[in-house]
Amino acid sequence: MITVENLNKFYGELHVLNDVSLSISSMEIVTLVGASGAGKTTLLQILGTLDKADSGKVMINGQDVCGLNDKQLSAFRNREIGFVYQFHYLLAEFTALENVMLPALIAGEKKNIAKEKAEELLEKLQILDRAGHKPGELSGGEQQRVAVARALINRPSIVLADEPSGNLDSNSARQLHELFFFLRDVYKQTFLIVTHNQEFAKMSDRSLFMQDGKIIG
């Protein structure tokens, strides 16, 4: 599902990614661990087509994303990749349901179909009863579940998450981690998740350890 070969990224003189190579199979849940500044988020941004490498190759679901122009990248990202962040980034003026629907509407989905898909996801995430509430009326765990539903609305083949449980209490974090496995089984998706949570890293199918811009184990 994801193949990376000899990826390099520089910010000025700083060599942030140093000949990074990895392979992730379809339906794997892989965690990316390491100290702050190791290059984890930069790698995630490049795999999510939000940033470009200076050299190397990135293949996602059979597509060489390095060869796509900005318009093609935007379409590919909206179709193939879902993002979950440490901060939920929900729009405060919209309800939970409306927040989940947004990516589908942007992709050109009819409103009634987008609504059906959003409600189905919220039900699977056991939060449909909060669909009409705005983010400020939801708990941290509920907000993150809404953010996960938003990431999944377009049925991406890959979900990339950057410290998704970083702001949650231990119980909510555990529930979110278990949710990823449930979603993998239901929607057959592949997950790459940056985390400092050692319990979750042990739960995952495989962990990759980064240090100084390299994957070392």
N, C-alpha and C positions, 0 to 999 in steps of 0.2 A: 504493500500500500504506500509506503514511504521509503525512498532510497536516496541517501545523501552521499556524495563522493567528494572528498577533498575540499570541503567548504572553508573559505577564508573570508574574514571580514575585518576591516581596519576602520578605526575612528582616529584619524590623524596618524600619530605614531603608535597608537595603542592597537596591538594585535588581539582583537576580541575573540575571534574564532580562528583556530589554528589547525588546518587540515582535518576538519571534522568529517567523519564518515560513519554512517549508521544505516540500519535497515529495520523497518517495523512491518510486521505482517498484518494482514486484514484481521480485524476483530481483536487485536492485542490491546491490552491496557498496560502502557509503559509509563513509568515515572522517571522523571529527570531530576536528579538530586545533586547537591553540591553547595559550596559556600556562596554567599552573595558576591557578585562580580566574576563568577566563573564563566559566564557567557550563556547561561540557560535561557534567559528571556530573549536575548538577541537571536539565539537559534530558533526559538519559538516564533519570533516575529518574521524571520526569513521563511520558515516552513509555512507560516500563515500568509505569505506573499505580501506582508505589510512593509517589508524591507527587502533589499536586494544584497546578495553577497558580492564581494569583489572578484571572487573566482570560485570554481567548483560547479557541481551539478546537483539539481534537486528534481527528483521525479516523484510526483504524487498521483496515485491512481492511474499510472501509465502516461501522465502528461509531464513533459519537460517544462516546468513553470518558468525557468530562466529565459526561455525563448518567447515569452508572451509580452505583448505591449500592455500599457496601463489599462486600457479598456478591456482587453482580454483577461487580464489579471483580476479586475474587479468582478467580471462575470463569473470567472472560475471560483473566486473566493466566496461569492454569494451562493454558488451552487454546491461546492464541495467541502467547505470548511466552516465549522462552527467554533465560536470563541467563548470561553468563560474566564473571567478575570477575578482577581482578589476582591476588587470593588465591583459591585453589581452593575453600576452605570445605567440603572433604570431611569426613565424619564419621569420626573416627579409629577407632571401634570396629567399623565396617562394612567389608566388602571392597569392592573397586572395583565389582564387579557389583552388590552391594547398594546402594551409593551411587547408581548409575545408575538402578536400579529405583525408588527412593523416590518421585520425582514421579508416576510412573505409578500406583503403589499409592495415593498420596494422591488421585489423580483417580478411583479406584475400579476400576482395571484388575485383572483376575484375576492372581494371582501367576505362573502359568505363562506367561501371555501377556506380562506385564511382563518376565519373565526372557528370553523369546525376543527381544523387542525390544531389551533391553539387550545381549544377546550379539551381535545383528546389528550394533548400533552400535559396540561394542568391536572387532568384527572389521573393520568398515570403517575404524576409526581405528587399525588395526594394533596393538591392545593386548589382544586377547582372551586371549593367553597369560598376562596379568597379572590376569585377572578375580578370582582367588581371593586376591589380595594386598591387604593393608590399606594405606592411604595412606602410612604411615610406611615402607613397604617399596618405595615407588615413587620414581622420580626426579621432579624438578620438571616436566619435559616430560610424563612419564607421568601425573602428577597432573592437569595441565591438560587432557590429552586425556580423562581420565575426567570432569572437570568439563564439558567440551564435550559428551560423550555424555549426561551428565545433563541438560544444557540442551535436548537434542534429543529426549529420550525420548518426549515427548508430541506430537511432530511440529508444533512451533509454526510459524506462518507467518513470524514475525519473530524474529531473534536479536539481542539487544543485548549488547554487550561493552564493558567498561570496563577499558582497559589490560590486555588478556588476556595479552600477552607481556611485561609489565613486569618480572616476576621471573625470566624465562628467559634463558639464555645465547643468543648470537646464532644458533647453529645450531638450537636448539630453537625459538626465536622464528620463524625462517624456515620451519621445518616446520609450525608452527601456522598461520602466515599462508597457506601453500599449502593447508593442510587446509580453511580456510574456503572457498576457491574450489572445491575438490573437493566439499564438502558442498552448496554452492549449486547446483552442477550436478546432484548426485544427488537432493537433496530439494527443489529449487526454492524455497529460502528467501531472504528478504531480510535483509541484515546492516547494522546501524549500529554502528560500532566507534570508541570513543574511543581515540586512540593518540598517543604522542609519537614513534613509530617512523617516520621519514621514508621509509625504504625501503618499508614496508608502505603508507603513504599514497600513494606513487607507483604501487604495484601495484593499488590499488583502482579501481573504476569511476569514482569521483568523490570529491573531498575538500571538506568544508565547513570554513571557518576561522572560529573564534569569538574575539571580543575584547570584553571589558567587557560581557558579557551579550548581545552581538549577533552575528549571522552577517554577516561583512563580505566574504566572498568564497568 
